[in-house]
Amino acid sequence: MLLLLWSCAASRSIDERTLPLPVMRGAEPAAPVAPARSLKLVSLNLAHGRKDSLNQLLVSDKKTRQNLDDIAAFLEGAGADVVALQEADSPSPWSGEFDHVAYLAEAAGYPYYVYTEHARLWMGNYGTAILSKWPIQSAFGLTFPSTPPTASKGFTLAQVAWSADDAGIEPVLVDVVSVHLDFSRKSVRRQQLDELVAALQSRQGPLVIMGDFNSEWLARKYLVESFADSSPMHVYDAASEDLNTYKDQRLDWIVLSRDLEFDNYHIAPELLSDHRAVVTDMYLCTQLCSQEGGTR
């Protein structure tokens, strides 16, 4: 029966499994966000709010909220404009029975957020999400075909309206993706990334892909090469051995289209999860970037 259900899910087209998402309202902004030359991005696997505990079932509801408060304080301190989250829980018995994404949006002061629930288990429901200080014009989510015995994964896309220059200039519409790939099998991760590429290749404009790839080579090489003929992508310092996010591996990445460029990039030292947060400032390539690679 499991194999039959898996086959049925896999046979549905990408368009059939791509669902529009409502844009949710979080905290009321204290003041309108000012036009900015650069956009600060953060990607973080929330690990269901357990921080570095062995399992979220071992963490009290109060402690889970404290852990999320620590993440909210980090995001505020970092001045993050747009945040990609993975392993973000909707109300679940194993993590306090409350909406972690809505909680973070309110606690960290994000007026807009979108969420896709990819996995529904008897003890927990979770997926990917995006928080934004800038308005989200539209959004959709896609859950990859089932991959028994591991839980389903997928991605969320939000089209963010970023005022990248002086007031009065039309906002730049940036596609921001939060993705989470399977942890157990290389072949499944590659299939999932192929689906991501297929779902995005027809879209126009700047593109940011952030998330937990559970792989080093997929983001560093395969993803970049997959977009080569449509919207070329690039990563920051692909050969670096100092940007590990999970133990001694660089599993979490931020990938930009060639009309965007990294201004800086670092892995946050704060203990927020079993993964480290990835932080970067990016800017729009106009007169500042070369076509070959976006050098300033």
VEXDREN-2710 file (C-alpha; in Angstrom, 1 decimal):
% VEXDREN-2710
k/r/px/py/pz
1/MET/0.0/0.0/0.0
2/LEU/2.8/2.4/0.8
3/LEU/4.5/1.7/-2.5
4/LEU/1.1/2.3/-4.3
5/LEU/0.6/5.7/-2.6
6/TRP/4.2/6.7/-3.3
7/SER/3.7/5.8/-7.0
8/CYS/0.5/7.8/-7.2
9/ALA/2.2/10.9/-5.6
10/ALA/5.1/10.6/-8.0
11/SER/2.9/10.4/-11.0
12/ARG/1.2/13.8/-10.4
13/SER/2.8/16.6/-12.4
14/ILE/4.7/19.5/-10.8
15/ASP/1.9/21.9/-11.7
16/GLU/-0.7/19.7/-9.9
17/ARG/1.4/19.7/-6.8
18/THR/2.3/23.4/-6.8
19/LEU/-0.1/25.1/-4.5
20/PRO/-0.6/28.9/-4.1
21/LEU/-0.1/30.0/-0.5
22/PRO/-1.8/32.7/1.5
23/VAL/0.5/35.5/2.7
24/MET/0.1/35.6/6.4
25/ARG/0.5/38.7/8.6
26/GLY/2.8/38.6/11.5
27/ALA/3.9/41.6/13.7
28/GLU/2.7/45.1/12.9
29/PRO/5.7/47.0/11.6
30/ALA/6.8/49.9/13.8
31/ALA/7.5/52.0/10.8
32/PRO/7.6/51.6/7.0
33/VAL/10.8/49.8/5.9
34/ALA/13.2/52.2/4.2
35/PRO/14.6/51.6/0.7
36/ALA/17.9/49.8/1.0
37/ARG/20.8/49.0/-1.4
38/SER/21.4/45.6/0.1
39/LEU/19.1/42.9/1.5
40/LYS/20.2/40.8/4.5
41/LEU/19.3/37.1/4.2
42/VAL/19.3/34.3/6.8
43/SER/18.7/30.6/6.3
44/LEU/18.2/28.3/9.3
45/ASN/17.0/24.8/9.9
46/LEU/14.9/25.2/13.1
47/ALA/15.1/21.6/14.2
48/HIS/11.5/21.8/15.5
49/GLY/12.5/24.3/18.2
50/ARG/14.6/21.8/20.1
51/LYS/18.0/23.7/19.8
52/ASP/20.7/21.1/20.5
53/SER/18.5/18.6/22.5
54/LEU/18.5/15.0/21.2
55/ASN/14.8/15.1/20.3
56/GLN/12.0/17.7/20.5
57/LEU/9.8/15.2/22.5
58/LEU/12.3/15.6/25.3
59/VAL/11.9/19.4/25.4
60/SER/9.2/21.1/27.4
61/ASP/6.7/23.6/25.8
62/LYS/8.2/26.4/27.9
63/LYS/11.8/25.5/26.7
64/THR/10.7/25.3/23.1
65/ARG/9.3/28.8/23.3
66/GLN/12.5/30.0/25.0
67/ASN/14.5/28.4/22.1
68/LEU/12.4/30.2/19.6
69/ASP/12.8/33.5/21.5
70/ASP/16.5/33.0/21.2
71/ILE/16.2/32.7/17.4
72/ALA/13.9/35.8/17.3
73/ALA/16.5/37.8/19.2
74/PHE/19.2/36.5/16.9
75/LEU/17.2/37.6/13.8
76/GLU/16.5/41.0/15.3
77/GLY/20.2/41.5/16.2
78/ALA/21.3/40.4/12.7
79/GLY/18.9/42.8/11.1
80/ALA/17.6/40.0/8.8
81/ASP/15.3/41.3/6.1
82/VAL/14.2/37.9/4.7
83/VAL/14.5/34.5/6.5
84/ALA/14.3/31.0/5.1
85/LEU/13.2/28.3/7.6
86/GLN/13.3/24.6/7.4
87/GLU/11.9/22.0/9.9
88/ALA/9.4/24.6/10.9
89/ASP/6.5/23.1/12.8
90/SER/2.8/23.8/12.6
91/PRO/1.0/22.8/15.8
92/SER/2.4/19.5/16.8
93/PRO/2.3/17.2/19.9
94/TRP/6.1/16.8/19.9
95/SER/6.9/20.5/19.9
96/GLY/4.4/22.3/22.1
97/GLU/1.2/22.3/20.0
98/PHE/1.7/25.8/18.6
99/ASP/2.6/27.4/15.3
100/HIS/6.4/28.0/15.3
101/VAL/6.4/30.2/12.2
102/ALA/3.6/32.5/13.4
103/TYR/5.4/32.7/16.8
104/LEU/8.7/33.7/15.2
105/ALA/7.1/36.2/12.9
106/GLU/5.4/37.9/15.9
107/ALA/8.4/37.7/18.2
108/ALA/11.0/38.9/15.7
109/GLY/8.8/41.6/14.1
110/TYR/8.1/40.2/10.6
111/PRO/5.0/41.6/9.0
112/TYR/4.8/38.9/6.3
113/TYR/5.3/35.2/6.2
114/VAL/4.3/32.1/4.2
115/TYR/4.5/28.5/5.1
116/THR/4.2/25.1/3.4
117/GLU/3.5/22.0/5.4
118/HIS/5.3/19.1/3.8
119/ALA/5.2/16.4/6.4
120/ARG/2.2/15.3/8.5
121/LEU/3.1/12.6/11.0
122/TRP/1.2/11.3/14.0
123/MET/3.5/13.2/16.4
124/GLY/4.4/16.3/14.3
125/ASN/3.8/18.4/11.2
126/TYR/6.5/20.5/9.6
127/GLY/7.7/22.2/6.5
128/THR/9.5/25.2/5.0
129/ALA/8.7/28.9/5.5
130/ILE/9.8/32.4/4.6
131/LEU/9.6/35.5/6.9
132/SER/9.9/39.0/5.3
133/LYS/10.1/42.6/6.3
134/TRP/9.3/43.5/2.7
135/PRO/5.8/42.8/1.3
136/ILE/5.3/39.4/-0.2
137/GLN/3.4/39.8/-3.5
138/SER/2.6/36.1/-4.1
139/ALA/3.8/32.7/-3.0
140/PHE/3.5/29.0/-3.7
141/GLY/4.7/25.7/-2.1
142/LEU/5.6/22.3/-3.5
143/THR/5.9/19.0/-1.7
144/PHE/8.2/16.5/-3.4
145/PRO/6.9/13.0/-4.0
146/SER/6.8/10.7/-0.9
147/THR/10.1/9.0/0.0
148/PRO/9.3/6.2/2.4
149/PRO/10.6/5.6/5.0
150/THR/11.7/9.2/5.4
151/ALA/9.2/12.1/5.8
152/SER/8.2/14.3/2.9
153/LYS/10.3/17.4/2.0
154/GLY/9.7/20.3/-0.4
155/PHE/10.1/24.1/-0.8
156/THR/8.3/27.4/-0.4
157/LEU/8.7/30.3/-2.8
158/ALA/7.8/33.9/-1.9
159/GLN/8.0/36.8/-4.4
160/VAL/9.3/39.6/-2.3
161/ALA/8.9/43.3/-3.3
162/TRP/12.2/44.9/-2.4
163/SER/12.8/48.6/-2.8
164/ALA/16.4/48.4/-3.7
165/ASP/17.0/52.0/-4.5
166/ASP/15.6/55.5/-3.8
167/ALA/12.0/56.0/-2.8
168/GLY/9.7/56.2/-5.9
169/ILE/11.5/53.6/-7.9
170/GLU/9.4/50.5/-8.6
171/PRO/10.3/47.6/-6.2
172/VAL/12.4/44.8/-7.5
173/LEU/10.4/41.5/-7.4
174/VAL/12.8/38.8/-6.1
175/ASP/11.8/35.1/-6.0
176/VAL/13.0/33.8/-2.6
177/VAL/13.0/30.0/-2.0
178/SER/13.3/28.0/1.2
179/VAL/14.1/24.4/0.4
180/HIS/14.7/21.2/2.4
181/LEU/16.0/18.0/0.8
182/ASP/15.9/14.4/1.9
183/PHE/18.7/13.5/4.4
184/SER/19.0/9.8/3.7
185/ARG/19.6/9.2/0.0
186/LYS/21.7/11.0/-2.6
187/SER/19.5/9.7/-5.5
188/VAL/16.4/11.2/-3.8
189/ARG/18.0/14.5/-3.2
190/ARG/19.0/14.7/-6.8
191/GLN/15.5/14.0/-8.0
192/GLN/14.1/16.6/-5.6
193/LEU/16.5/19.2/-6.8
194/ASP/15.6/18.4/-10.4
195/GLU/11.9/19.1/-9.5
196/LEU/12.9/22.4/-7.9
197/VAL/14.8/23.4/-11.0
198/ALA/11.9/22.4/-13.3
199/ALA/9.4/24.4/-11.2
200/LEU/11.6/27.6/-11.3
201/GLN/13.1/27.6/-14.8
202/SER/10.2/29.5/-16.4
203/ARG/10.2/32.3/-13.9
204/GLN/11.8/35.6/-14.6
205/GLY/13.8/38.0/-12.5
206/PRO/16.2/37.7/-9.6
207/LEU/16.2/34.4/-7.7
208/VAL/17.5/33.4/-4.3
209/ILE/17.5/29.7/-3.2
210/MET/18.2/29.1/0.5
211/GLY/18.0/26.1/2.7
212/ASP/19.1/22.7/4.0
213/PHE/20.4/20.7/1.0
214/ASN/21.7/17.8/3.2
215/SER/24.5/17.8/0.7
216/GLU/27.6/19.8/-0.3
217/TRP/27.9/19.0/-3.9
218/LEU/24.3/19.5/-4.9
219/ALA/24.4/23.2/-4.1
220/ARG/28.0/23.8/-4.9
221/LYS/28.0/22.3/-8.4
222/TYR/24.8/20.5/-9.5
223/LEU/22.3/23.3/-8.8
224/VAL/24.5/25.9/-10.4
225/GLU/25.0/23.7/-13.5
226/SER/21.3/22.9/-13.7
227/PHE/20.4/26.6/-14.1
228/ALA/23.2/27.4/-16.6
229/ASP/21.0/27.7/-19.7
230/SER/18.2/29.7/-18.1
231/SER/19.1/31.8/-15.0
232/PRO/22.8/31.1/-14.1
233/MET/23.3/30.8/-10.3
234/HIS/26.4/31.1/-8.1
235/VAL/27.4/30.4/-4.5
236/TYR/29.8/32.1/-2.2
237/ASP/33.4/30.7/-2.1
238/ALA/32.5/27.2/-3.3
239/ALA/35.8/25.8/-2.2
240/SER/35.8/27.1/1.3
241/GLU/36.2/24.6/4.2
242/ASP/35.3/27.2/6.8
243/LEU/31.6/27.5/6.2
244/ASN/30.3/24.3/7.7
245/THR/26.8/24.4/9.1
246/TYR/26.2/20.9/10.5
247/LYS/29.1/19.3/12.3
248/ASP/31.9/19.2/9.7
249/GLN/29.7/19.6/6.7
250/ARG/28.4/22.6/4.7
251/LEU/24.8/21.4/4.3
252/ASP/23.1/24.8/4.4
253/TRP/23.5/27.2/1.5
254/ILE/22.4/30.5/0.0
255/VAL/22.5/30.5/-3.8
256/LEU/22.0/33.6/-6.0
257/SER/21.1/34.2/-9.6
258/ARG/23.8/36.2/-11.5
259/ASP/21.9/39.4/-11.3
260/LEU/22.4/39.4/-7.6
261/GLU/25.8/39.4/-5.7
262/PHE/27.1/38.6/-2.3
263/ASP/28.4/41.6/-0.3
264/ASN/29.5/39.3/2.6
265/TYR/28.7/35.8/3.9
266/HIS/29.2/34.1/7.2
267/ILE/28.1/31.2/9.4
268/ALA/26.6/32.5/12.7
269/PRO/28.4/31.2/15.8
270/GLU/25.2/31.3/18.0
271/LEU/23.8/27.9/19.1
272/LEU/20.2/28.1/17.8
273/SER/19.7/24.6/16.4
274/ASP/21.7/21.5/15.4
275/HIS/22.4/23.6/12.3
276/ARG/24.2/26.9/12.2
277/ALA/22.5/29.9/10.5
278/VAL/23.8/31.2/7.2
279/VAL/23.9/35.0/6.9
280/THR/24.6/37.2/3.9
281/ASP/24.0/40.7/2.5
282/MET/23.2/40.7/-1.2
283/TYR/22.7/43.5/-3.6
284/LEU/21.3/43.9/-7.1
285/CYS/23.8/43.8/-10.0
286/THR/23.3/47.0/-12.1
287/GLN/26.5/49.0/-12.6
288/LEU/28.2/47.3/-9.7
289/CYS/28.6/43.8/-11.1
290/SER/30.3/42.2/-14.0
291/GLN/28.4/39.7/-16.2
292/GLU/31.1/37.1/-15.6
293/GLY/30.5/36.7/-11.9
294/GLY/29.2/39.8/-10.2
295/THR/32.5/41.2/-8.9
296/ARG/32.2/44.7/-7.4
END
